[in-house]
Amino acid sequence: MSKYLMLVAGATALLGIAMLQASKAAQTALPSSDDFAARAKKLHFSSIVIDTHDDTTQRLIWDNWDLGHRDADGSIDIPRMREGGLGAIFFSIWMPGSVNGPTAVQKSLDQIDAVRRQVLAHPGDLALCTTAAEIRRAHADGKIAVLMGMEGGHMIDDDLAVLRMYALLGVRYLTLTHFLNNNWADSSTDKPAHNGLTDFGRQVVRELNRQGMMVDISHTADKTFYDALAASRAPIIASHSSCRALCDVPRNMTDDMIKALAAKGGVIQINYHVGFLSQELSAAAASSDELKKRMAEANISCGEDEACQTIETDKVIRAMVAEGKLPRVDWTRIVDHIDHVVKLVGAEHVGLGSDFDGADMPFGMEDASDLPKITDELIRRGYTDSQIKNILGENTLRVMEQVEKVSREMQAESNSR
Ligand SMILES: [Zn+2]
């Protein structure tokens, strides 16, 4: 039995008991567990499920890895994306903020090339997409839409021409910062240096609007977020952030930020990283010297290989949870964060930004094949089909369509001058 079927069987068994009790009380006929499983499966696999942040590119670069084969490690490959019904994926173009200048540009091009070569190697499964319409077409053709997002403004080397070339190569969002500040924007995990965005930072935001690239504020300082929101003519996203009300870390968004983002039509894409989902785990991990020691030991064999470090760190956390030294975080926490956003601003402003292959995953959400569980759980919590489709991907498609419209308008304005 596949993981997915086992899950549906489990969920439907529970639901069956609840329904039996309900029907005894109400004396009315209720749908069977088979109906629930059929509805959940049909809904999930007919929806365009979009994940706006995956770090699998690091495996392509460091391990010369191929997406075609099912791997025991990591979270993303074609077989597991197919099993989980993942319809579109944004591969992250990323390097640490300490890599700068022409080196950062060269390494970005290497990563863009690696993603594009995977699409060429798997034409029956993957389609390189740059617009919402292309994603819909790929889905209709039975292919997985491959997109790229760039995680960190340092990779444009303070040059709008470089940014325009990334747009031309297919990059469809820029995360304004990574963990460190850059020359024009403050990060949420660095000491403030610019009071948010500089004037050049505002120019970057407007150029993103003009190029039809989404402005991504995951990783940025709160002030940078508000500055970017004010500067952008199009809705913006957080490609992989969760809710600070449920887990108080700087990488997550406050309720006020989520409300401001939503008021301008944007979407927060929930990050599955255990340290952003659970306050308890985050606090325990931060104060655990044993964790730091074991992570350092596990990473020695990886050298500079970022992909290896992620996989080894995840193994250490899981081992320490098994030993009772860290609290266990289950996948349903992801849906708790979705729920929080929906209660705050409605189901039109939340989506999925897993951070697969770049973070530590909760139990039960080890890889892309587990994604149908999210649909099951949303149904169990009373969401309608259209709300679920919005959360799974339609909200992101809506933002992309609006970003594309603003781009057309701005290009027409500059042509008419
Ligand atoms: Zn990140």
Residues whose N, C-alpha, C, O or C-beta is under 5 A from the ligand:
A	BS01	ZN	none
